[in-house]
Every structure is written in structure tokens, then in C-alpha cells.
Amino acid sequence: MNIDDKYVVVQERIANAAARSNRNPDEVTLVAVTKTWPAETVVAGYEAGLRNFGENRPEELSRKLIEVDKIL
């Protein structure tokens, strides 16, 4: 299953969970944790529709931002 497919599945799960709790799925923010994943995977996630990414190491984020800028 590629990132596009996984993103659709997660969005469906969010929508179902939101419906069960009487919430608007637009109020839920999906954050893709990109720790240890290469910049190419981050770009693929962005291209699939992800817009919020999380990193816990500033030095890793710095390197990825440079690489992502080159790709996008």
C-alpha cells in the first residue's frame, strides 16, 4: 500500500471516529510523524495531501527542509 492509499484509509478512519463522537472531521488535525523517514517520503506525503509534519530533532528537521526544498 503506497502513501496515497494509506492517507485515504487514515482520512476515512478519522471521518468515522469523528462521526461516532459527533465531531466535525475538519476539526481533527492529522500530523505525519516523519522521524527517521527520508525527505523523499516527506515529499510523497505532501503530494498525497498531508500538510502537517512532525519532527522531534531540530538537526534532522534542518537537513530534511533543505532536501525537501530541492525536491519541491
PyMOL commands that place a pseudoatom at each C-alpha (Angstrom):
pseudoatom trace, name=CA, resn=MET, resi=1, chain=A, elem=C, hetatm=0, pos=[0.000, 0.000, 0.000]
pseudoatom trace, name=CA, resn=ASN, resi=2, chain=A, elem=C, hetatm=0, pos=[1.510, 3.350, -1.007]
pseudoatom trace, name=CA, resn=ILE, resi=3, chain=A, elem=C, hetatm=0, pos=[1.288, 6.669, 0.852]
pseudoatom trace, name=CA, resn=ASP, resi=4, chain=A, elem=C, hetatm=0, pos=[-1.679, 7.849, -1.232]
pseudoatom trace, name=CA, resn=ASP, resi=5, chain=A, elem=C, hetatm=0, pos=[-3.665, 4.746, -0.284]
pseudoatom trace, name=CA, resn=LYS, resi=6, chain=A, elem=C, hetatm=0, pos=[-2.648, 4.932, 3.365]
pseudoatom trace, name=CA, resn=TYR, resi=7, chain=A, elem=C, hetatm=0, pos=[-3.650, 8.597, 3.518]
pseudoatom trace, name=CA, resn=VAL, resi=8, chain=A, elem=C, hetatm=0, pos=[-7.123, 7.774, 2.196]
pseudoatom trace, name=CA, resn=VAL, resi=9, chain=A, elem=C, hetatm=0, pos=[-7.520, 4.984, 4.765]
pseudoatom trace, name=CA, resn=VAL, resi=10, chain=A, elem=C, hetatm=0, pos=[-6.469, 7.273, 7.622]
pseudoatom trace, name=CA, resn=GLN, resi=11, chain=A, elem=C, hetatm=0, pos=[-8.816, 10.032, 6.440]
pseudoatom trace, name=CA, resn=GLU, resi=12, chain=A, elem=C, hetatm=0, pos=[-11.676, 7.503, 6.397]
pseudoatom trace, name=CA, resn=ARG, resi=13, chain=A, elem=C, hetatm=0, pos=[-10.792, 6.357, 9.920]
pseudoatom trace, name=CA, resn=ILE, resi=14, chain=A, elem=C, hetatm=0, pos=[-10.746, 9.969, 11.111]
pseudoatom trace, name=CA, resn=ALA, resi=15, chain=A, elem=C, hetatm=0, pos=[-14.127, 10.629, 9.495]
pseudoatom trace, name=CA, resn=ASN, resi=16, chain=A, elem=C, hetatm=0, pos=[-15.619, 7.507, 11.099]
pseudoatom trace, name=CA, resn=ALA, resi=17, chain=A, elem=C, hetatm=0, pos=[-14.204, 8.337, 14.534]
pseudoatom trace, name=CA, resn=ALA, resi=18, chain=A, elem=C, hetatm=0, pos=[-15.435, 11.914, 14.239]
pseudoatom trace, name=CA, resn=ALA, resi=19, chain=A, elem=C, hetatm=0, pos=[-18.916, 10.730, 13.303]
pseudoatom trace, name=CA, resn=ARG, resi=20, chain=A, elem=C, hetatm=0, pos=[-19.027, 8.357, 16.280]
pseudoatom trace, name=CA, resn=SER, resi=21, chain=A, elem=C, hetatm=0, pos=[-18.122, 11.207, 18.635]
pseudoatom trace, name=CA, resn=ASN, resi=22, chain=A, elem=C, hetatm=0, pos=[-20.360, 13.789, 16.947]
pseudoatom trace, name=CA, resn=ARG, resi=23, chain=A, elem=C, hetatm=0, pos=[-17.410, 15.874, 15.827]
pseudoatom trace, name=CA, resn=ASN, resi=24, chain=A, elem=C, hetatm=0, pos=[-16.627, 17.547, 12.553]
pseudoatom trace, name=CA, resn=PRO, resi=25, chain=A, elem=C, hetatm=0, pos=[-13.700, 15.699, 10.901]
pseudoatom trace, name=CA, resn=ASP, resi=26, chain=A, elem=C, hetatm=0, pos=[-12.397, 19.088, 9.746]
pseudoatom trace, name=CA, resn=GLU, resi=27, chain=A, elem=C, hetatm=0, pos=[-11.658, 19.853, 13.412]
pseudoatom trace, name=CA, resn=VAL, resi=28, chain=A, elem=C, hetatm=0, pos=[-9.133, 16.977, 13.523]
pseudoatom trace, name=CA, resn=THR, resi=29, chain=A, elem=C, hetatm=0, pos=[-5.542, 17.654, 12.525]
pseudoatom trace, name=CA, resn=LEU, resi=30, chain=A, elem=C, hetatm=0, pos=[-3.593, 14.741, 11.116]
pseudoatom trace, name=CA, resn=VAL, resi=31, chain=A, elem=C, hetatm=0, pos=[0.117, 15.120, 11.849]
pseudoatom trace, name=CA, resn=ALA, resi=32, chain=A, elem=C, hetatm=0, pos=[2.515, 12.881, 9.919]
pseudoatom trace, name=CA, resn=VAL, resi=33, chain=A, elem=C, hetatm=0, pos=[5.486, 11.989, 12.095]
pseudoatom trace, name=CA, resn=THR, resi=34, chain=A, elem=C, hetatm=0, pos=[8.464, 11.904, 9.757]
pseudoatom trace, name=CA, resn=LYS, resi=35, chain=A, elem=C, hetatm=0, pos=[11.106, 10.943, 12.307]
pseudoatom trace, name=CA, resn=THR, resi=36, chain=A, elem=C, hetatm=0, pos=[13.666, 8.638, 10.638]
pseudoatom trace, name=CA, resn=TRP, resi=37, chain=A, elem=C, hetatm=0, pos=[11.920, 8.843, 7.242]
pseudoatom trace, name=CA, resn=PRO, resi=38, chain=A, elem=C, hetatm=0, pos=[13.846, 10.317, 4.278]
pseudoatom trace, name=CA, resn=ALA, resi=39, chain=A, elem=C, hetatm=0, pos=[12.938, 13.593, 2.603]
pseudoatom trace, name=CA, resn=GLU, resi=40, chain=A, elem=C, hetatm=0, pos=[11.555, 11.716, -0.411]
pseudoatom trace, name=CA, resn=THR, resi=41, chain=A, elem=C, hetatm=0, pos=[8.921, 10.130, 1.826]
pseudoatom trace, name=CA, resn=VAL, resi=42, chain=A, elem=C, hetatm=0, pos=[8.013, 13.526, 3.266]
pseudoatom trace, name=CA, resn=VAL, resi=43, chain=A, elem=C, hetatm=0, pos=[7.542, 14.863, -0.258]
pseudoatom trace, name=CA, resn=ALA, resi=44, chain=A, elem=C, hetatm=0, pos=[5.409, 11.850, -1.203]
pseudoatom trace, name=CA, resn=GLY, resi=45, chain=A, elem=C, hetatm=0, pos=[3.240, 12.549, 1.837]
pseudoatom trace, name=CA, resn=TYR, resi=46, chain=A, elem=C, hetatm=0, pos=[2.915, 16.191, 0.843]
pseudoatom trace, name=CA, resn=GLU, resi=47, chain=A, elem=C, hetatm=0, pos=[1.966, 15.211, -2.689]
pseudoatom trace, name=CA, resn=ALA, resi=48, chain=A, elem=C, hetatm=0, pos=[-0.666, 12.838, -1.267]
pseudoatom trace, name=CA, resn=GLY, resi=49, chain=A, elem=C, hetatm=0, pos=[-2.252, 15.738, 0.614]
pseudoatom trace, name=CA, resn=LEU, resi=50, chain=A, elem=C, hetatm=0, pos=[-0.583, 15.788, 4.022]
pseudoatom trace, name=CA, resn=ARG, resi=51, chain=A, elem=C, hetatm=0, pos=[0.167, 19.291, 5.275]
pseudoatom trace, name=CA, resn=ASN, resi=52, chain=A, elem=C, hetatm=0, pos=[1.238, 18.865, 8.910]
pseudoatom trace, name=CA, resn=PHE, resi=53, chain=A, elem=C, hetatm=0, pos=[4.502, 17.129, 9.688]
pseudoatom trace, name=CA, resn=GLY, resi=54, chain=A, elem=C, hetatm=0, pos=[6.229, 16.462, 12.979]
pseudoatom trace, name=CA, resn=GLU, resi=55, chain=A, elem=C, hetatm=0, pos=[9.909, 16.068, 13.778]
pseudoatom trace, name=CA, resn=ASN, resi=56, chain=A, elem=C, hetatm=0, pos=[11.427, 15.816, 17.221]
pseudoatom trace, name=CA, resn=ARG, resi=57, chain=A, elem=C, hetatm=0, pos=[15.047, 16.553, 16.357]
pseudoatom trace, name=CA, resn=PRO, resi=58, chain=A, elem=C, hetatm=0, pos=[15.918, 20.044, 15.099]
pseudoatom trace, name=CA, resn=GLU, resi=59, chain=A, elem=C, hetatm=0, pos=[19.048, 18.838, 13.315]
pseudoatom trace, name=CA, resn=GLU, resi=60, chain=A, elem=C, hetatm=0, pos=[17.072, 16.213, 11.395]
pseudoatom trace, name=CA, resn=LEU, resi=61, chain=A, elem=C, hetatm=0, pos=[14.428, 18.794, 10.504]
pseudoatom trace, name=CA, resn=SER, resi=62, chain=A, elem=C, hetatm=0, pos=[17.100, 21.196, 9.236]
pseudoatom trace, name=CA, resn=ARG, resi=63, chain=A, elem=C, hetatm=0, pos=[18.547, 18.578, 6.890]
pseudoatom trace, name=CA, resn=LYS, resi=64, chain=A, elem=C, hetatm=0, pos=[15.143, 17.490, 5.628]
pseudoatom trace, name=CA, resn=LEU, resi=65, chain=A, elem=C, hetatm=0, pos=[13.979, 21.041, 4.944]
pseudoatom trace, name=CA, resn=ILE, resi=66, chain=A, elem=C, hetatm=0, pos=[16.964, 21.590, 2.678]
pseudoatom trace, name=CA, resn=GLU, resi=67, chain=A, elem=C, hetatm=0, pos=[16.329, 18.302, 0.858]
pseudoatom trace, name=CA, resn=VAL, resi=68, chain=A, elem=C, hetatm=0, pos=[12.570, 18.888, 0.571]
pseudoatom trace, name=CA, resn=ASP, resi=69, chain=A, elem=C, hetatm=0, pos=[13.139, 22.381, -0.840]
pseudoatom trace, name=CA, resn=LYS, resi=70, chain=A, elem=C, hetatm=0, pos=[15.356, 20.870, -3.543]
pseudoatom trace, name=CA, resn=ILE, resi=71, chain=A, elem=C, hetatm=0, pos=[12.674, 18.325, -4.480]
pseudoatom trace, name=CA, resn=LEU, resi=72, chain=A, elem=C, hetatm=0, pos=[9.658, 20.636, -4.382]
for i in range(1, 72): cmd.bond("trace and resi %d" % i, "trace and resi %d" % (i + 1))
show_as sticks, trace
zoom trace
